[in-house]
Amino acid sequence: MTYSDSFPAAGMYYDCNHSVVLESDGVYEIQYTVRADSKGCTQLNLAVTNDGVIIPCSRICEHVGCKDIFVVSGLAVTEALAGAHLHFIVYAEDSACFLLHEGVNLMLYVKKLSGLPACHH
């Protein structure tokens, strides 16, 4: 899923490969939301990856019924190193039943909470 490259950022940047790149080591809070249409019942899966590896506490599996519009959100806290690429992934078990909705389709908000604990240095 493609992000706008015109979002405000401090301590991170958008790399044009659909990732947010962190500029410093730390503990990060990640909030993410998808807003979409469902033409039928399906299993929706969301997660955030850190350098291609799913952050375990970011996984969400949500059963989506026959709704016009739905919103699914999550929150994860994780440690990450400088240069880490964070990527928000969303997929449905039956992609024919899943459509992105017009307007704000997805959001990824990343906030640095602290540096890494001393044992990581």
C-alpha positions, 0 to 999 in steps of 0.5 A: 500500500502506498503512502503519501510522501508529503507527511510531516516527519521528524527522525524518519523519512519516506523512502519511496518503497512504501516504507518509513525509515527510522533515523535513530535507535529506540523504542517506538510506538506505532499506530495504524489504521485501515479504512476500506469497503467490504463487498462480502465476508472476509478475514482481514489481516494487518501487521507492521514489519520491521525490515521485512519481519512482522512485529508480533504484537502488531498482528491483527486478524479481523473478521469483516462482514458484509459492511459498506465501510469499516475501520480497523486500527492497531497499536504496537510498541517495539524496539528498532535500530537506526535505518529500520524500514517500517512497512504497514501490510494489509491483506484479505483472505478473499481479495475480491471482497476487499476494496480500499475506500475513497478518502483516508485509506490508511494511516501509520503514525510512528512516535519515538518513546525512548532510546534503546535500553543499555543492554542493546549497545 
